[in-house]
Amino acid sequence: LERGYMETGEAADEDLLDQSFHEFLDYYGRHIADHTKLWPGVRDQLDMLAERGALMAVCTNKVEGLSRKLLEMLGIDHYFPVVIGGDTLPVKKPDPEHLFEAIRQLGGENAHSVMVGDSETDVDAAKNAKLPSICVTFGYTRIPVPELGATATIDHFDEFPAALAKLLPQHFG
């Protein structure tokens, strides 16, 4: 919101930012999936991961409750028993604790974990956690994906199994 106000040429004070944030959350909650759809190939990869017994979580800086609502509306909430939102912990990505808490709640191990994301924040969280990362080239980053330093990049989710096999050959190779 602060960047948005700056784009209009006017800085917003804290009171206006607080009010705007609450208005945004209210609007977003009522329209959360109006124009949202899964990227091509995502559901197939989620099915493959579930069939292989992979433990999956969502780590987002968005509000946890709204993130859960979106996952439910997209019909993929059953894949993600753990959702760590921006308000779940006192820290947000790129702090590694965001990822570590998801792994702990899943009962997983860092050595068998991979961060999949689409932004600098995601890749930096993985780096800070010393975890490998797969970054999609079609996400929401202002920085070109090759410059982010992800362990692997994919242009379509059809490429996901091969990237995952390179990063976790003991499980997916």
N, C-alpha and C positions, 0 to 999 in steps of 0.2 A: 504494500500500500504506500509506503514511504517513497519508493521509486516511482510509483504511478503518479503521486502528487508532484514529484520533482519533474516528471515529463510534461506536466501542464505548465511548468514555470513557477509554481508556487510550492514552497515547503509547507508541510502540515505540522501543527503543534501536536503534542502528546494527546490532548483531549480529543482533537479531531481524529487522530489515528485510532484511538481507542473506540470511539463511536463508529468510525468507518469499519473497523475490524469486526465489531459485533454485527453491524448491518450486513457485511460481506458473509459472515458465517451463517446468518439467518437465510440470506438469499441462496447461498451455495447449498445449504442443507435441503432447501425446497426444490432445487433444480440440479441436484448433484449428478444425475445421469441423463439429463436431457439430450446431450449431444456426445455422450461418451460411449465409446465402443472399444473392444479389445483390438490390439494390433493383430494383423493377420498371422496365423500360426501359433498364437499364444495358447489357446485352449488345447491344441494338440500336444504342445510341450508340457503343459500342466498335467494332462492325462498321462503322458509318458513318465514324468517324474513321480506321479502318484503310484503308478503301476510298479515302478522300480523301488518304491518304499522311501523316496526322498522326503525329508522333513522340510517344510517350507514356511517361511514367515514373511510378512511385509514390514519393512522398515521405511518409514516416511516421516517427513517433517510436517506433514499435514496433521490436523487434529485426529486423534485416534478414533473417536466415535464416528466422525464423518467418513473416515477411511473404511471402517467396518461397514458402514451403510452402503458405500459405493461398491465394495466387494460383493455384498449381498445382492444389490441391484443388478450387477453384472453376472450373477450366478456363479461366482468363483470363490465365495467365502469358505466353502468346505475344504478347499486346498490349503487354507492358511489359518491354522488354529491359533497362531500367534500374530498379533499386530502391535507393533511398537510405533506409536505416533509421536509427533512433536511435543505433545503434552503428557506423554506417558512417564517420561523420566525428567530429571532436572537438566538434562543435556539433549542436544539434537545432533543429527549428522552434520558435520563429519566427525564428531566425537565417536571414538570406537566403542564406547560403552553401549551405544545404541544397537550395534550389531551383536556385541557380546551378550546383552540381555536377551535378545531374540534367540540366540544359540542356547543359552542356559534354559530358557523357558521351553524350548523344543526338546531338551535333553540331548542335544547334539554336541559335537566337538569342533573346536576351531580348525583342527587339522583336516576336517572333512567338509569344510564350508566354503561357499563361493557367494560373493555379492553380485547380483545382476541389477544393473541400473542404466540410467540414461543421462546422467549429469555429472558435473564436476564434484558435487557434494557426495554423490554415491561412490565415485571412484576414490575420492579422498578419504571417505569413511573406511573403505576397504584397505587402502594403504595404511591408514592409522591403526587399523586392527591387524595389519600384516596378513590380510586374506587376499586371495586372488579375486579378480573381478572380470566380469563380462559386461561390456558396455555396448548398447545398441546405437547405431549411427543415426537413427531416425527419431531420437527423443527430443527432449526439451532443453538442450544446453545452448548457451550463446557461444561457447568455445568449441571449435571443431573437435570432434571426438578423438581423432588421432593425436591431438595435443594433450589429452587428459591423462594419458599414461596408464590406461587400463591394461590388464594382463592379456585380454583378448577382446576383439570387437567383432560384432556381427551386423550384417546389413539386412537380415531377415531372420525370423525365428526358426526357419528351416535349417539354419546354420548352427543353431544352439547345441544340438547333440554333439557335433564334432568339437566345438569349443569346450564343452563340458568334459568330454572324453580326454582332451589334452590336459585340462587342469586337474581332474580327479580320475586318472586312469584306473586306479584301484577299484573304483565304483562304477565308472561309466565307460571304461576303455574296452 
